[in-house]
């Protein structure tokens, strides 16, 4: 097996999910940071930057979930999930729905020309926590979080 062979990278049964997932996580966290800066400075450019980061997070979360489901089918032949893997799936799907909700709030505010409602902080905090738990569980599955 050659690590520089494109077929090794593209057709590895689980590699795509592990690589792709970092983009929506980083984009969501950056979106929250821009949202905080926009709130402190009241500059619309930062709300726009937050909005585009949430767009990217949502667009990146869809293939991340799809590749996770594909890895489940390829690695485990679709067997019934249990334990950490089941929790990771539940939290992963929840993360996707919550990221979509945050994006929708910002999209709605952008269309009306206003500021997103202050209730978004609760939603963004919950989403941040669910994304973090999902990543933590994924770390256990890949062997990163345990010896």
N, CA, C and O atoms as a GROMACS GRO file, in nm:
protein
  588
    1UNK      N    1   0.084  -0.116   0.000
    1UNK     CA    2   0.000   0.000   0.000
    1UNK      C    3   0.090   0.124   0.000
    1UNK      O    4   0.175   0.140   0.088
    2UNK      N    5   0.071   0.212  -0.098
    2UNK     CA    6   0.149   0.334  -0.112
    2UNK      C    7   0.068   0.451  -0.055
    2UNK      O    8  -0.043   0.475  -0.102
    3UNK      N    9   0.120   0.524   0.044
    3UNK     CA   10   0.044   0.635   0.102
    3UNK      C   11   0.023   0.752   0.007
    3UNK      O   12  -0.061   0.837   0.033
    4UNK      N   13   0.097   0.758  -0.103
    4UNK     CA   14   0.084   0.866  -0.199
    4UNK      C   15   0.000   0.827  -0.321
    4UNK      O   16  -0.017   0.906  -0.413
    5UNK      N   17  -0.050   0.707  -0.321
    5UNK     CA   18  -0.135   0.660  -0.430
    5UNK      C   19  -0.275   0.720  -0.412
    5UNK      O   20  -0.336   0.699  -0.308
    6UNK      N   21  -0.326   0.795  -0.511
    6UNK     CA   22  -0.459   0.856  -0.497
    6UNK      C   23  -0.570   0.756  -0.468
    6UNK      O   24  -0.667   0.788  -0.399
    7UNK      N   25  -0.557   0.636  -0.520
    7UNK     CA   26  -0.659   0.534  -0.494
    7UNK      C   27  -0.664   0.497  -0.347
    7UNK      O   28  -0.771   0.469  -0.293
    8UNK      N   29  -0.548   0.497  -0.281
    8UNK     CA   30  -0.544   0.466  -0.138
    8UNK      C   31  -0.623   0.570  -0.059
    8UNK      O   32  -0.695   0.536   0.035
    9UNK      N   33  -0.609   0.696  -0.097
    9UNK     CA   34  -0.678   0.804  -0.027
    9UNK      C   35  -0.827   0.805  -0.059
    9UNK      O   36  -0.910   0.812   0.032
   10UNK      N   37  -0.862   0.797  -0.185
   10UNK     CA   38  -1.000   0.812  -0.227
   10UNK      C   39  -1.088   0.691  -0.196
   10UNK      O   40  -1.208   0.706  -0.175
   11UNK      N   41  -1.030   0.574  -0.194
   11UNK     CA   42  -1.111   0.454  -0.177
   11UNK      C   43  -1.090   0.385  -0.043
   11UNK      O   44  -1.135   0.272  -0.025
   12UNK      N   45  -1.022   0.451   0.050
   12UNK     CA   46  -1.013   0.395   0.184
   12UNK      C   47  -1.154   0.394   0.243
   12UNK      O   48  -1.230   0.489   0.223
   13UNK      N   49  -1.188   0.289   0.313
   13UNK     CA   50  -1.326   0.273   0.356
   13UNK      C   51  -1.372   0.381   0.454
   13UNK      O   52  -1.490   0.415   0.456
   14UNK      N   53  -1.284   0.436   0.535
   14UNK     CA   54  -1.326   0.526   0.640
   14UNK      C   55  -1.256   0.661   0.635
   14UNK      O   56  -1.295   0.752   0.708
   15UNK      N   57  -1.155   0.678   0.554
   15UNK     CA   58  -1.069   0.795   0.560
   15UNK      C   59  -1.141   0.926   0.528
   15UNK      O   60  -1.110   1.028   0.589
   16UNK      N   61  -1.234   0.926   0.437
   16UNK     CA   62  -1.297   1.051   0.396
   16UNK      C   63  -1.370   1.117   0.513
   16UNK      O   64  -1.359   1.239   0.530
   17UNK      N   65  -1.444   1.043   0.591
   17UNK     CA   66  -1.518   1.101   0.702
   17UNK      C   67  -1.424   1.166   0.802
   17UNK      O   68  -1.449   1.278   0.849
   18UNK      N   69  -1.318   1.098   0.834
   18UNK     CA   70  -1.222   1.148   0.933
   18UNK      C   71  -1.157   1.278   0.885
   18UNK      O   72  -1.128   1.365   0.967
   19UNK      N   73  -1.135   1.292   0.757
   19UNK     CA   74  -1.074   1.413   0.701
   19UNK      C   75  -1.176   1.525   0.686
   19UNK      O   76  -1.150   1.639   0.724
   20UNK      N   77  -1.292   1.494   0.630
   20UNK     CA   78  -1.393   1.595   0.598
   20UNK      C   79  -1.451   1.662   0.722
   20UNK      O   80  -1.484   1.780   0.717
   21UNK      N   81  -1.465   1.590   0.830
   21UNK     CA   82  -1.538   1.640   0.946
   21UNK      C   83  -1.474   1.764   1.008
   21UNK      O   84  -1.544   1.842   1.072
   22UNK      N   85  -1.346   1.784   0.990
   22UNK     CA   86  -1.279   1.898   1.053
   22UNK      C   87  -1.324   2.032   0.994
   22UNK      O   88  -1.322   2.133   1.065
   23UNK      N   89  -1.364   2.035   0.870
   23UNK     CA   90  -1.404   2.160   0.806
   23UNK      C   91  -1.531   2.219   0.865
   23UNK      O   92  -1.531   2.336   0.901
   24UNK      N   93  -1.641   2.144   0.876
   24UNK     CA   94  -1.761   2.206   0.935
   24UNK      C   95  -1.742   2.244   1.081
   24UNK      O   96  -1.799   2.342   1.128
   25UNK      N   97  -1.662   2.166   1.154
   25UNK     CA   98  -1.636   2.202   1.294
   25UNK      C   99  -1.566   2.336   1.301
   25UNK      O  100  -1.607   2.425   1.375
   26UNK      N  101  -1.459   2.352   1.224
   26UNK     CA  102  -1.382   2.477   1.225
   26UNK      C  103  -1.465   2.594   1.175
   26UNK      O  104  -1.459   2.704   1.231
   27UNK      N  105  -1.543   2.573   1.070
   27UNK     CA  106  -1.625   2.681   1.016
   27UNK      C  107  -1.733   2.722   1.115
   27UNK      O  108  -1.763   2.841   1.126
   28UNK      N  109  -1.793   2.628   1.185
   28UNK     CA  110  -1.895   2.664   1.283
   28UNK      C  111  -1.834   2.744   1.398
   28UNK      O  112  -1.890   2.847   1.437
   29UNK      N  113  -1.722   2.699   1.451
   29UNK     CA  114  -1.658   2.770   1.561
   29UNK      C  115  -1.616   2.911   1.517
   29UNK      O  116  -1.631   3.006   1.593
   30UNK      N  117  -1.564   2.923   1.396
   30UNK     CA  118  -1.527   3.054   1.343
   30UNK      C  119  -1.649   3.142   1.326
   30UNK      O  120  -1.643   3.263   1.350
   31UNK      N  121  -1.760   3.084   1.283
   31UNK     CA  122  -1.885   3.159   1.270
   31UNK      C  123  -1.931   3.215   1.404
   31UNK      O  124  -1.976   3.329   1.412
   32UNK      N  125  -1.921   3.134   1.508
   32UNK     CA  126  -1.959   3.181   1.642
   32UNK      C  127  -1.865   3.295   1.684
   32UNK      O  128  -1.910   3.394   1.742
   33UNK      N  129  -1.736   3.281   1.656
   33UNK     CA  130  -1.641   3.386   1.692
   33UNK      C  131  -1.675   3.517   1.618
   33UNK      O  132  -1.674   3.624   1.679
   34UNK      N  133  -1.705   3.509   1.489
   34UNK     CA  134  -1.744   3.629   1.415
   34UNK      C  135  -1.874   3.687   1.469
   34UNK      O  136  -1.892   3.808   1.472
   35UNK      N  137  -1.965   3.602   1.510
   35UNK     CA  138  -2.091   3.649   1.567
   35UNK      C  139  -2.065   3.726   1.697
   35UNK      O  140  -2.125   3.830   1.721
   36UNK      N  141  -1.975   3.674   1.780
   36UNK     CA  142  -1.938   3.746   1.903
   36UNK      C  143  -1.876   3.881   1.872
   36UNK      O  144  -1.911   3.982   1.934
   37UNK      N  145  -1.784   3.883   1.777
   37UNK     CA  146  -1.718   4.009   1.739
   37UNK      C  147  -1.822   4.106   1.684
   37UNK      O  148  -1.816   4.225   1.714
   38UNK      N  149  -1.915   4.058   1.603
   38UNK     CA  150  -2.019   4.144   1.547
   38UNK      C  151  -2.107   4.203   1.656
   38UNK      O  152  -2.147   4.319   1.648
   39UNK      N  153  -2.136   4.124   1.758
   39UNK     CA  154  -2.218   4.173   1.867
   39UNK      C  155  -2.145   4.282   1.945
   39UNK      O  156  -2.205   4.383   1.982
   40UNK      N  157  -2.017   4.262   1.970
   40UNK     CA  158  -1.939   4.360   2.045
   40UNK      C  159  -1.917   4.489   1.967
   40UNK      O  160  -1.925   4.598   2.023
   41UNK      N  161  -1.890   4.476   1.838
   41UNK     CA  162  -1.856   4.593   1.758
   41UNK      C  163  -1.976   4.654   1.684
   41UNK      O  164  -1.969   4.768   1.638
   42UNK      N  165  -2.085   4.580   1.673
   42UNK     CA  166  -2.205   4.621   1.597
   42UNK      C  167  -2.174   4.650   1.450
   42UNK      O  168  -2.238   4.735   1.388
   43UNK      N  169  -2.077   4.579   1.398
   43UNK     CA  170  -2.041   4.597   1.256
   43UNK      C  171  -2.103   4.484   1.175
   43UNK      O  172  -2.084   4.366   1.204
   44UNK      N  173  -2.177   4.523   1.074
   44UNK     CA  174  -2.249   4.426   0.991
   44UNK      C  175  -2.157   4.335   0.913
   44UNK      O  176  -2.196   4.224   0.877
   45UNK      N  177  -2.034   4.379   0.887
   45UNK     CA  178  -1.940   4.295   0.811
   45UNK      C  179  -1.910   4.166   0.887
   45UNK      O  180  -1.891   4.060   0.826
   46UNK      N  181  -1.906   4.174   1.018
   46UNK     CA  182  -1.877   4.054   1.097
   46UNK      C  183  -1.998   3.960   1.101
   46UNK      O  184  -1.981   3.838   1.105
   47UNK      N  185  -2.119   4.016   1.100
   47UNK     CA  186  -2.236   3.929   1.090
   47UNK      C  187  -2.239   3.860   0.954
   47UNK      O  188  -2.280   3.744   0.943
   48UNK      N  189  -2.197   3.931   0.852
   48UNK     CA  190  -2.190   3.870   0.720
   48UNK      C  191  -2.085   3.758   0.718
   48UNK      O  192  -2.108   3.652   0.659
   49UNK      N  193  -1.971   3.782   0.781
   49UNK     CA  194  -1.867   3.679   0.789
   49UNK      C  195  -1.918   3.558   0.868
   49UNK      O  196  -1.892   3.444   0.832
   50UNK      N  197  -1.991   3.584   0.977
   50UNK     CA  198  -2.049   3.474   1.056
   50UNK      C  199  -2.146   3.394   0.969
   50UNK      O  200  -2.144   3.271   0.969
   51UNK      N  201  -2.231   3.465   0.896
   51UNK     CA  202  -2.329   3.400   0.809
   51UNK      C  203  -2.260   3.308   0.707
   51UNK      O  204  -2.302   3.194   0.689
   52UNK      N  205  -2.156   3.358   0.642
   52UNK     CA  206  -2.088   3.276   0.542
   52UNK      C  207  -2.015   3.157   0.605
   52UNK      O  208  -2.005   3.051   0.544
   53UNK      N  209  -1.965   3.173   0.726
   53UNK     CA  210  -1.904   3.060   0.794
   53UNK      C  211  -2.008   2.956   0.831
   53UNK      O  212  -1.983   2.836   0.821
   54UNK      N  213  -2.127   3.001   0.872
   54UNK     CA  214  -2.234   2.905   0.901
   54UNK      C  215  -2.281   2.836   0.773
   54UNK      O  216  -2.315   2.718   0.776
   55UNK      N  217  -2.283   2.909   0.661
   55UNK     CA  218  -2.314   2.846   0.532
   55UNK      C  219  -2.215   2.735   0.501
   55UNK      O  220  -2.253   2.623   0.465
   56UNK      N  221  -2.087   2.766   0.516
   56UNK     CA  222  -1.983   2.667   0.491
   56UNK      C  223  -1.991   2.549   0.585
   56UNK      O  224  -1.969   2.435   0.545
   57UNK      N  225  -2.023   2.577   0.712
   57UNK     CA  226  -2.036   2.469   0.810
   57UNK      C  227  -2.150   2.375   0.771
   57UNK      O  228  -2.136   2.252   0.779
   58UNK      N  229  -2.261   2.432   0.730
   58UNK     CA  230  -2.375   2.349   0.689
   58UNK      C  231  -2.342   2.270   0.562
   58UNK      O  232  -2.372   2.151   0.553
   59UNK      N  233  -2.282   2.337   0.465
   59UNK     CA  234  -2.246   2.268   0.341
   59UNK      C  235  -2.141   2.159   0.366
   59UNK      O  236  -2.141   2.057   0.297
   60UNK      N  237  -2.053   2.178   0.463
   60UNK     CA  238  -1.953   2.077   0.495
   60UNK      C  239  -2.007   1.966   0.584
   60UNK      O  240  -1.957   1.853   0.580
   61UNK      N  241  -2.110   1.997   0.664
   61UNK     CA  242  -2.166   1.896   0.754
   61UNK      C  243  -2.244   1.789   0.678
   61UNK      O  244  -2.249   1.674   0.721
   62UNK      N  245  -2.304   1.827   0.567
   62UNK     CA  246  -2.382   1.728   0.490
   62UNK      C  247  -2.292   1.615   0.437
   62UNK      O  248  -2.324   1.499   0.461
   63UNK      N  249  -2.182   1.645   0.367
   63UNK     CA  250  -2.097   1.533   0.324
   63UNK      C  251  -2.030   1.461   0.442
   63UNK      O  252  -1.999   1.343   0.432
   64UNK      N  253  -2.007   1.533   0.553
   64UNK     CA  254  -1.949   1.466   0.669
   64UNK      C  255  -2.044   1.359   0.722
   64UNK      O  256  -2.002   1.248   0.755
   65UNK      N  257  -2.171   1.392   0.731
   65UNK     CA  258  -2.270   1.294   0.777
   65UNK      C  259  -2.284   1.182   0.674
   65UNK      O  260  -2.291   1.065   0.710
   66UNK      N  261  -2.288   1.218   0.547
   66UNK     CA  262  -2.302   1.115   0.443
   66UNK      C  263  -2.184   1.019   0.442
   66UNK      O  264  -2.203   0.898   0.428
   67UNK      N  265  -2.062   1.070   0.456
   67UNK     CA  266  -1.946   0.981   0.458
   67UNK      C  267  -1.942   0.898   0.586
   67UNK      O  268  -1.891   0.786   0.585
   68UNK      N  269  -1.996   0.952   0.695
   68UNK     CA  270  -2.007   0.872   0.818
   68UNK      C  271  -2.104   0.757   0.800
   68UNK      O  272  -2.077   0.644   0.842
   69UNK      N  273  -2.217   0.785   0.738
   69UNK     CA  274  -2.314   0.678   0.710
   69UNK      C  275  -2.256   0.577   0.612
   69UNK      O  276  -2.278   0.456   0.626
   70UNK      N  277  -2.183   0.624   0.513
   70UNK     CA  278  -2.118   0.535   0.417
   70UNK      C  279  -2.014   0.447   0.486
   70UNK      O  280  -2.005   0.328   0.457
   71UNK      N  281  -1.936   0.506   0.577
   71UNK     CA  282  -1.836   0.428   0.651
   71UNK      C  283  -1.904   0.320   0.734
   71UNK      O  284  -1.853   0.208   0.746
   72UNK      N  285  -2.019   0.352   0.792
   72UNK     CA  286  -2.095   0.253   0.870
   72UNK      C  287  -2.133   0.136   0.779
   72UNK      O  288  -2.120   0.020   0.818
   73UNK      N  289  -2.180   0.168   0.659
   73UNK     CA  290  -2.222   0.061   0.567
   73UNK      C  291  -2.103  -0.021   0.519
   73UNK      O  292  -2.111  -0.144   0.508
   74UNK      N  293  -1.992   0.045   0.489
   74UNK     CA  294  -1.877  -0.026   0.434
   74UNK      C  295  -1.798  -0.103   0.541
   74UNK      O  296  -1.757  -0.216   0.519
   75UNK      N  297  -1.779  -0.040   0.656
   75UNK     CA  298  -1.699  -0.103   0.761
   75UNK      C  299  -1.777  -0.211   0.837
   75UNK      O  300  -1.724  -0.317   0.868
   76UNK      N  301  -1.903  -0.182   0.866
   76UNK     CA  302  -1.982  -0.273   0.949
   76UNK      C  303  -2.094  -0.342   0.873
   76UNK      O  304  -2.178  -0.409   0.933
   77UNK      N  305  -2.096  -0.326   0.742
   77UNK     CA  306  -2.200  -0.385   0.657
   77UNK      C  307  -2.341  -0.353   0.709
   77UNK      O  308  -2.432  -0.435   0.698
   78UNK      N  309  -2.358  -0.232   0.765
   78UNK     CA  310  -2.490  -0.188   0.809
   78UNK      C  311  -2.542  -0.256   0.934
   78UNK      O  312  -2.662  -0.251   0.961
   79UNK      N  313  -2.455  -0.321   1.011
   79UNK     CA  314  -2.500  -0.387   1.134
   79UNK      C  315  -2.559  -0.286   1.231
   79UNK      O  316  -2.531  -0.166   1.223
   80UNK      N  317  -2.641  -0.336   1.321
   80UNK     CA  318  -2.703  -0.250   1.423
   80UNK      C  319  -2.593  -0.188   1.509
   80UNK      O  320  -2.503  -0.256   1.557
   81UNK      N  321  -2.603  -0.056   1.527
   81UNK     CA  322  -2.503   0.015   1.606
   81UNK      C  323  -2.537   0.010   1.754
   81UNK      O  324  -2.654   0.000   1.792
   82UNK      N  325  -2.433   0.016   1.837
   82UNK     CA  326  -2.454   0.022   1.981
   82UNK      C  327  -2.336   0.094   2.045
   82UNK      O  328  -2.232   0.112   1.982
   83UNK      N  329  -2.353   0.134   2.167
   83UNK     CA  330  -2.246   0.198   2.243
   83UNK      C  331  -2.205   0.333   2.187
   83UNK      O  332  -2.288   0.414   2.147
   84UNK      N  333  -2.073   0.356   2.186
   84UNK     CA  334  -2.018   0.484   2.145
   84UNK      C  335  -2.051   0.514   1.999
   84UNK      O  336  -2.077   0.630   1.964
   85UNK      N  337  -2.051   0.414   1.915
   85UNK     CA  338  -2.080   0.435   1.774
   85UNK      C  339  -2.224   0.484   1.753
   85UNK      O  340  -2.248   0.572   1.671
   86UNK      N  341  -2.317   0.429   1.827
   86UNK     CA  342  -2.456   0.474   1.819
   86UNK      C  343  -2.469   0.617   1.871
   86UNK      O  344  -2.538   0.699   1.810
   87UNK      N  345  -2.404   0.646   1.983
   87UNK     CA  346  -2.406   0.783   2.036
   87UNK      C  347  -2.345   0.882   1.937
   87UNK      O  348  -2.396   0.992   1.919
   88UNK      N  349  -2.236   0.842   1.874
   88UNK     CA  350  -2.172   0.928   1.775
   88UNK      C  351  -2.266   0.957   1.658
   88UNK      O  352  -2.273   1.070   1.610
   89UNK      N  353  -2.339   0.857   1.614
   89UNK     CA  354  -2.436   0.877   1.506
   89UNK      C  355  -2.547   0.972   1.550
   89UNK      O  356  -2.583   1.064   1.475
   90UNK      N  357  -2.602   0.952   1.668
   90UNK     CA  358  -2.712   1.037   1.718
   90UNK      C  359  -2.665   1.181   1.733
   90UNK      O  360  -2.733   1.274   1.690
   91UNK      N  361  -2.548   1.200   1.794
   91UNK     CA  362  -2.497   1.335   1.814
   91UNK      C  363  -2.456   1.397   1.680
   91UNK      O  364  -2.468   1.518   1.663
   92UNK      N  365  -2.407   1.318   1.587
   92UNK     CA  366  -2.369   1.370   1.455
   92UNK      C  367  -2.490   1.421   1.379
   92UNK      O  368  -2.486   1.529   1.320
   93UNK      N  369  -2.598   1.345   1.378
   93UNK     CA  370  -2.720   1.389   1.311
   93UNK      C  371  -2.779   1.511   1.382
   93UNK      O  372  -2.830   1.603   1.317
   94UNK      N  373  -2.772   1.512   1.515
   94UNK     CA  374  -2.819   1.629   1.591
   94UNK      C  375  -2.735   1.751   1.558
   94UNK      O  376  -2.788   1.862   1.547
   95UNK      N  377  -2.605   1.733   1.543
   95UNK     CA  378  -2.517   1.845   1.507
   95UNK      C  379  -2.558   1.904   1.373
   95UNK      O  380  -2.563   2.026   1.358
   96UNK      N  381  -2.586   1.819   1.277
   96UNK     CA  382  -2.628   1.866   1.145
   96UNK      C  383  -2.756   1.949   1.156
   96UNK      O  384  -2.765   2.057   1.098
   97UNK      N  385  -2.854   1.900   1.229
   97UNK     CA  386  -2.980   1.973   1.244
   97UNK      C  387  -2.961   2.105   1.318
   97UNK      O  388  -3.022   2.205   1.282
   98UNK      N  389  -2.876   2.105   1.419
   98UNK     CA  390  -2.853   2.228   1.495
   98UNK      C  391  -2.774   2.331   1.413
   98UNK      O  392  -2.804   2.450   1.418
   99UNK      N  393  -2.675   2.286   1.338
   99UNK     CA  394  -2.601   2.377   1.251
   99UNK      C  395  -2.696   2.438   1.147
   99UNK      O  396  -2.688   2.557   1.117
  100UNK      N  397  -2.786   2.356   1.094
  100UNK     CA  398  -2.886   2.407   0.999
  100UNK      C  399  -2.976   2.510   1.065
  100UNK      O  400  -3.014   2.608   1.001
  101UNK      N  401  -3.012   2.490   1.189
  101UNK     CA  402  -3.096   2.585   1.262
  101UNK      C  403  -3.025   2.718   1.284
  101UNK      O  404  -3.085   2.825   1.266
  102UNK      N  405  -2.898   2.712   1.322
  102UNK     CA  406  -2.820   2.836   1.340
  102UNK      C  407  -2.810   2.910   1.208
  102UNK      O  408  -2.828   3.032   1.203
  103UNK      N  409  -2.780   2.838   1.101
  103UNK     CA  410  -2.771   2.900   0.969
  103UNK      C  411  -2.904   2.966   0.932
  103UNK      O  412  -2.905   3.078   0.882
  104UNK      N  413  -3.015   2.897   0.957
  104UNK     CA  414  -3.146   2.950   0.922
  104UNK      C  415  -3.176   3.079   0.998
  104UNK      O  416  -3.230   3.174   0.940
  105UNK      N  417  -3.141   3.085   1.128
  105UNK     CA  418  -3.162   3.208   1.205
  105UNK      C  419  -3.084   3.325   1.145
  105UNK      O  420  -3.137   3.435   1.131
  106UNK      N  421  -2.960   3.299   1.110
  106UNK     CA  422  -2.878   3.405   1.051
  106UNK      C  423  -2.927   3.442   0.911
  106UNK      O  424  -2.922   3.559   0.872
  107UNK      N  425  -2.973   3.345   0.837
  107UNK     CA  426  -3.026   3.372   0.702
  107UNK      C  427  -3.152   3.458   0.711
  107UNK      O  428  -3.168   3.553   0.634
  108UNK      N  429  -3.238   3.424   0.803
  108UNK     CA  430  -3.362   3.501   0.820
  108UNK      C  431  -3.332   3.645   0.861
  108UNK      O  432  -3.393   3.739   0.809
  109UNK      N  433  -3.238   3.663   0.953
  109UNK     CA  434  -3.201   3.798   0.996
  109UNK      C  435  -3.137   3.876   0.881
  109UNK      O  436  -3.161   3.996   0.867
  110UNK      N  437  -3.058   3.809   0.801
  110UNK     CA  438  -2.992   3.875   0.688
  110UNK      C  439  -3.094   3.920   0.585
  110UNK      O  440  -3.081   4.027   0.527
  111UNK      N  441  -3.197   3.838   0.561
  111UNK     CA  442  -3.300   3.873   0.463
  111UNK      C  443  -3.386   3.990   0.509
  111UNK      O  444  -3.432   4.069   0.426
  112UNK      N  445  -3.409   4.001   0.639
  112UNK     CA  446  -3.490   4.111   0.690
  112UNK      C  447  -3.407   4.235   0.715
  112UNK      O  448  -3.462   4.341   0.746
  113UNK      N  449  -3.275   4.224   0.702
  113UNK     CA  450  -3.189   4.338   0.722
  113UNK      C  451  -3.161   4.370   0.867
  113UNK      O  452  -3.103   4.474   0.898
  114UNK      N  453  -3.200   4.283   0.956
  114UNK     CA  454  -3.180   4.308   1.098
  114UNK      C  455  -3.067   4.226   1.157
  114UNK      O  456  -2.984   4.168   1.086
  115UNK      N  457  -3.067   4.223   1.287
  115UNK     CA  458  -2.968   4.149   1.364
  115UNK      C  459  -3.033   4.017   1.406
  115UNK      O  460  -3.152   4.015   1.438
  116UNK      N  461  -2.958   3.909   1.407
  116UNK     CA  462  -3.016   3.782   1.455
  116UNK      C  463  -3.068   3.798   1.597
  116UNK      O  464  -3.012   3.876   1.675
  117UNK      N  465  -3.174   3.726   1.634
  117UNK     CA  466  -3.230   3.740   1.768
  117UNK      C  467  -3.131   3.696   1.876
  117UNK      O  468  -3.045   3.612   1.852
  118UNK      N  469  -3.144   3.754   1.993
  118UNK     CA  470  -3.051   3.720   2.101
  118UNK      C  471  -3.067   3.575   2.148
  118UNK      O  472  -2.978   3.522   2.214
  119UNK      N  473  -3.177   3.513   2.115
  119UNK     CA  474  -3.196   3.372   2.150
  119UNK      C  475  -3.098   3.282   2.076
  119UNK      O  476  -3.082   3.165   2.112
  120UNK      N  477  -3.032   3.336   1.974
  120UNK     CA  478  -2.936   3.256   1.898
  120UNK      C  479  -2.821   3.210   1.985
  120UNK      O  480  -2.761   3.106   1.958
  121UNK      N  481  -2.788   3.285   2.091
  121UNK     CA  482  -2.676   3.248   2.177
  121UNK      C  483  -2.701   3.114   2.243
  121UNK      O  484  -2.609   3.033   2.256
  122UNK      N  485  -2.824   3.091   2.284
  122UNK     CA  486  -2.858   2.962   2.343
  122UNK      C  487  -2.843   2.851   2.239
  122UNK      O  488  -2.786   2.745   2.267
  123UNK      N  489  -2.893   2.876   2.120
  123UNK     CA  490  -2.884   2.776   2.012
  123UNK      C  491  -2.739   2.753   1.970
  123UNK      O  492  -2.698   2.639   1.949
  124UNK      N  493  -2.661   2.861   1.957
  124UNK     CA  494  -2.521   2.845   1.919
  124UNK      C  495  -2.442   2.774   2.028
  124UNK      O  496  -2.353   2.694   1.998
  125UNK      N  497  -2.473   2.803   2.155
  125UNK     CA  498  -2.405   2.734   2.265
  125UNK      C  499  -2.438   2.586   2.268
  125UNK      O  500  -2.350   2.502   2.285
  126UNK      N  501  -2.566   2.554   2.250
  126UNK     CA  502  -2.608   2.414   2.246
  126UNK      C  503  -2.544   2.342   2.128
  126UNK      O  504  -2.496   2.230   2.142
  127UNK      N  505  -2.542   2.407   2.013
  127UNK     CA  506  -2.481   2.346   1.894
  127UNK      C  507  -2.332   2.323   1.917
  127UNK      O  508  -2.280   2.218   1.882
  128UNK      N  509  -2.265   2.421   1.974
  128UNK     CA  510  -2.123   2.408   2.004
  128UNK      C  511  -2.098   2.287   2.094
  128UNK      O  512  -2.005   2.210   2.071
  129UNK      N  513  -2.181   2.271   2.198
  129UNK     CA  514  -2.166   2.159   2.291
  129UNK      C  515  -2.190   2.026   2.221
  129UNK      O  516  -2.115   1.931   2.242
  130UNK      N  517  -2.295   2.017   2.140
  130UNK     CA  518  -2.327   1.892   2.071
  130UNK      C  519  -2.218   1.857   1.970
  130UNK      O  520  -2.180   1.740   1.957
  131UNK      N  521  -2.167   1.957   1.898
  131UNK     CA  522  -2.057   1.933   1.804
  131UNK      C  523  -1.933   1.884   1.879
  131UNK      O  524  -1.864   1.792   1.833
  132UNK      N  525  -1.904   1.945   1.994
  132UNK     CA  526  -1.787   1.904   2.073
  132UNK      C  527  -1.802   1.761   2.124
  132UNK      O  528  -1.706   1.684   2.119
  133UNK      N  529  -1.920   1.725   2.171
  133UNK     CA  530  -1.944   1.588   2.219
  133UNK      C  531  -1.931   1.489   2.104
  133UNK      O  532  -1.873   1.381   2.119
  134UNK      N  533  -1.986   1.526   1.988
  134UNK     CA  534  -1.975   1.439   1.871
  134UNK      C  535  -1.829   1.415   1.834
  134UNK      O  536  -1.790   1.301   1.808
  135UNK      N  537  -1.751   1.520   1.832
  135UNK     CA  538  -1.609   1.507   1.801
  135UNK      C  539  -1.534   1.425   1.905
  135UNK      O  540  -1.446   1.346   1.872
  136UNK      N  541  -1.571   1.444   2.032
  136UNK     CA  542  -1.508   1.368   2.140
  136UNK      C  543  -1.536   1.218   2.124
  136UNK      O  544  -1.447   1.135   2.138
  137UNK      N  545  -1.662   1.186   2.096
  137UNK     CA  546  -1.697   1.045   2.075
  137UNK      C  547  -1.627   0.989   1.951
  137UNK      O  548  -1.582   0.874   1.951
  138UNK      N  549  -1.617   1.070   1.847
  138UNK     CA  550  -1.545   1.027   1.727
  138UNK      C  551  -1.398   1.001   1.755
  138UNK      O  552  -1.337   0.911   1.696
  139UNK      N  553  -1.341   1.080   1.845
  139UNK     CA  554  -1.202   1.058   1.884
  139UNK      C  555  -1.183   0.923   1.949
  139UNK      O  556  -1.081   0.857   1.928
  140UNK      N  557  -1.280   0.880   2.029
  140UNK     CA  558  -1.271   0.746   2.090
  140UNK      C  559  -1.279   0.639   1.982
  140UNK      O  560  -1.210   0.537   1.991
  141UNK      N  561  -1.361   0.660   1.883
  141UNK     CA  562  -1.376   0.561   1.777
  141UNK      C  563  -1.253   0.546   1.691
  141UNK      O  564  -1.224   0.438   1.640
  142UNK      N  565  -1.178   0.656   1.675
  142UNK     CA  566  -1.056   0.649   1.594
  142UNK      C  567  -0.933   0.615   1.673
  142UNK      O  568  -0.826   0.593   1.616
  143UNK      N  569  -0.946   0.611   1.804
  143UNK     CA  570  -0.832   0.578   1.888
  143UNK      C  571  -0.752   0.699   1.936
  143UNK      O  572  -0.649   0.682   2.001
  144UNK      N  573  -0.796   0.818   1.904
  144UNK     CA  574  -0.724   0.938   1.943
  144UNK      C  575  -0.741   0.967   2.091
  144UNK      O  576  -0.647   1.015   2.154
  145UNK      N  577  -0.857   0.940   2.148
  145UNK     CA  578  -0.887   0.978   2.286
  145UNK      C  579  -0.861   0.870   2.390
  145UNK      O  580  -0.902   0.884   2.505
  146UNK      N  581  -0.796   0.764   2.353
  146UNK     CA  582  -0.762   0.661   2.452
  146UNK      C  583  -0.632   0.595   2.410
  146UNK      O  584  -0.593   0.599   2.294
  147UNK      N  585  -0.563   0.534   2.508
  147UNK     CA  586  -0.433   0.472   2.478
  147UNK      C  587  -0.444   0.351   2.388
  147UNK      O  588  -0.343   0.289   2.354
   0.00000   0.00000   0.00000
